[in-house]
Amino acid sequence: MIIEKLIEKPSKNETNSNLAIIGRYVLNASIFSEIEMLQTPDFTKAMHNLKELKFALSIDGERFDCGSKLGLVKANISMALKNPEISQELKNYLKELLEQ
């Protein structure tokens, strides 16, 4: 899929898209020149300003906002619960916490 526009943390009325940037990029060196031209180093704006075609890959899976403290904790707990080496021990620990 070709990307037409990038919006950093859009409000609900700024887009009707259900797609999100998850922070994995393959870029050429022109991104650095674009960042330098901006008054404030805004990576999303620099990517949007690049003249090259930008492509997206749609993936199925959970997405966590690791830019927030709670999102980071949720991501860690979710991944730990999927790990057979520690999932049962973590479940027991979480139950203990909830009972307090």
TABEL-V90377 format. One record per backbone hydrogen bond with DSSP energy under -1.0 kcal/mol. CO is the residue of the C=O (numbers start at 0). NH is the residue of the N-H. If there is no record, write none. Layout:
co = <CO CO>
nh = <NH NH>
This chain:
co = <0 10 27 28 29 30 31 32 39 41 42 43 44 53 63 64 67 68 69 70 71 72 73 74 75 76 79 82 82 85 86 87 88 89 90 91 92 93 94>
nh = <55 13 30 31 33 34 35 36 41 45 46 47 48 2 65 67 71 72 73 74 75 76 77 78 79 80 82 85 86 89 90 91 92 93 94 95 96 97 98>
